[in-house]
Amino acid sequence: MKEENVILVNEADEQIGTMPKMEAHEKALLHRAFSVFIMNDKGETMLQQRAAHKYHSPLLWTNTCCSHQRVGETNIQAGKRRLQEEMGFMAELEEVISFIYKAPFDNGLTEHELDHVMIGKYNDAPKINPDEVADWKWMRPEAVKEDIYRSPEKYTEWFKIIFDKFYSHLIENR
């Protein structure tokens, strides 16, 4: 399978080129990304545990899904595509915040992303893709925040950054 390209951007989220995903992560170049948080009617957030064979952060817990937009794809289209590919369901999504972060990994790769965070609603069990996801669970945001504090090693580096922004958004919009 051909490696996907990521969209290189400047700090204003203007496209300045494309590059193979691994190369962008090796060079720590700023690129466009998205993170999806699915909430249920009880106010819980759906988390996924990354598959064991992932090239970084295997078996760590993270948000419902995340990835990179393709050229010509809106943030919402990309979020819906990846939600279907990873979790096996569709949901309406709303983009709520975006910000830039940088997170280095032990394997020499670095996530340097302008991340578009989206929220959606869903109440059923997902049909997870075992190539992408090992497990899933619902957790109240307050419980996630506490668990990240107690056991940060169980979570992906980007999730710890993104969750803080997501949690602040939830608090501000209650």
C-alpha positions in Angstrom: 0.0 0.0 0.0 1.3 3.4 -0.9 2.2 5.7 2.0 -0.2 8.5 2.5 1.0 12.1 2.1 0.3 14.7 4.8 -0.5 18.4 4.0 2.3 20.7 5.1 1.0 24.0 6.4 2.2 27.3 7.9 0.9 28.5 11.3 -2.1 30.1 9.5 -3.1 26.7 8.3 -2.3 27.6 4.7 -1.2 24.6 2.6 2.5 25.0 1.6 3.0 21.5 0.1 2.7 17.7 0.7 5.1 15.1 2.0 5.0 11.4 2.8 3.7 10.9 6.3 6.8 9.2 7.7 9.2 11.8 6.2 7.1 14.7 7.8 7.3 12.9 11.2 11.0 12.3 10.8 11.7 15.9 10.0 9.1 17.3 12.5 7.5 19.5 9.9 4.2 21.2 10.7 1.3 19.5 9.0 -2.5 19.4 9.2 -4.2 16.8 11.4 -7.5 16.2 13.1 -8.7 14.6 16.3 -12.3 13.3 16.9 -13.9 13.0 20.3 -17.2 11.1 20.3 -19.5 11.7 23.3 -22.6 9.8 24.3 -25.9 11.1 25.9 -24.4 10.3 29.4 -21.6 12.8 28.8 -19.0 10.1 28.4 -16.1 10.1 25.9 -15.3 7.1 23.7 -11.6 6.2 23.9 -9.7 3.8 21.7 -6.7 1.7 22.5 -4.3 1.7 19.6 -3.5 -1.7 18.0 -0.4 -3.6 19.2 1.4 -3.4 15.8 1.2 0.4 15.4 4.6 2.0 14.5 4.4 4.3 17.5 2.3 4.4 20.7 1.0 0.8 20.4 -1.6 -0.3 23.0 -1.9 3.2 24.4 -5.2 4.9 25.0 -6.2 7.9 23.0 -9.2 9.8 21.6 -11.9 8.2 19.5 -9.9 8.6 16.3 -7.3 10.9 14.7 -5.4 11.1 11.5 -4.4 13.5 8.7 -6.6 15.2 6.1 -6.1 14.3 2.4 -5.6 17.0 -0.3 -9.1 18.4 -1.2 -10.8 16.9 1.9 -12.4 19.2 4.5 -11.7 18.6 8.1 -15.2 17.2 8.7 -14.9 14.9 5.7 -11.6 13.6 6.9 -13.0 13.1 10.5 -16.0 11.1 9.2 -13.8 9.0 6.9 -11.4 8.0 9.6 -14.2 7.4 12.2 -15.7 4.9 9.7 -12.3 3.3 9.0 -11.2 2.9 12.6 -14.4 2.7 14.6 -16.9 1.4 12.1 -19.6 4.0 12.5 -20.6 7.5 11.2 -21.6 10.5 13.2 -22.1 14.2 12.6 -19.1 16.2 13.6 -18.6 19.8 14.6 -15.1 21.4 14.6 -14.7 23.2 17.9 -11.0 24.2 18.3 -7.7 24.1 16.5 -4.1 24.6 17.8 -0.5 23.7 17.1 1.4 21.2 19.2 4.7 19.3 19.0 5.2 15.9 20.6 8.5 13.9 20.1 8.5 10.0 20.5 11.1 7.6 21.7 11.4 6.2 18.1 12.8 9.4 16.7 9.6 10.6 15.1 7.8 13.8 16.1 4.2 14.9 15.7 4.2 18.6 14.8 0.6 19.3 13.9 -2.0 21.9 13.4 -4.8 19.9 14.9 -8.5 20.4 14.2 -10.5 19.0 17.1 -14.0 17.8 16.3 -16.8 16.5 18.6 -19.7 14.2 17.6 -22.5 12.3 19.3 -23.0 8.5 19.3 -24.5 6.1 21.8 -23.9 2.6 20.5 -20.9 0.2 20.5 -18.4 0.7 17.7 -17.4 -2.0 15.2 -13.6 -1.6 15.7 -11.1 -2.3 12.9 -8.6 -4.6 14.5 -5.8 -3.3 12.2 -6.2 0.1 13.9 -7.8 -0.5 17.3 -7.2 -3.1 20.1 -10.0 -2.0 22.4 -12.4 0.8 23.3 -14.3 2.2 26.3 -16.5 5.0 27.5 -15.2 7.3 30.2 -16.4 10.4 31.8 -14.1 13.3 31.0 -13.4 14.0 34.7 -12.3 10.3 35.1 -10.0 10.6 32.0 -8.4 13.7 33.4 -7.8 12.0 36.8 -6.5 8.8 35.1 -4.1 10.8 32.9 -2.8 12.5 36.1 -2.3 9.2 37.9 -1.1 7.0 35.0 0.1 9.2 32.1 2.1 6.3 30.6 -1.2 4.6 29.6 -2.0 7.5 27.1 -0.6 8.7 23.8 1.6 11.9 24.0 -0.7 13.8 21.7 -3.8 12.7 23.6 -2.5 14.2 26.9 -2.1 17.6 25.1 -5.3 17.4 23.0 -7.4 16.2 25.9 -6.5 19.2 28.0 -7.7 21.5 25.2 -10.9 19.4 24.7 -11.6 19.3 28.5 -11.2 23.1 28.7 -13.6 23.5 25.8 -16.2 21.3 27.6 -15.9 23.3 30.8 -16.2 26.6 29.0 -19.3 25.4 27.1 -21.4 23.9 29.9 
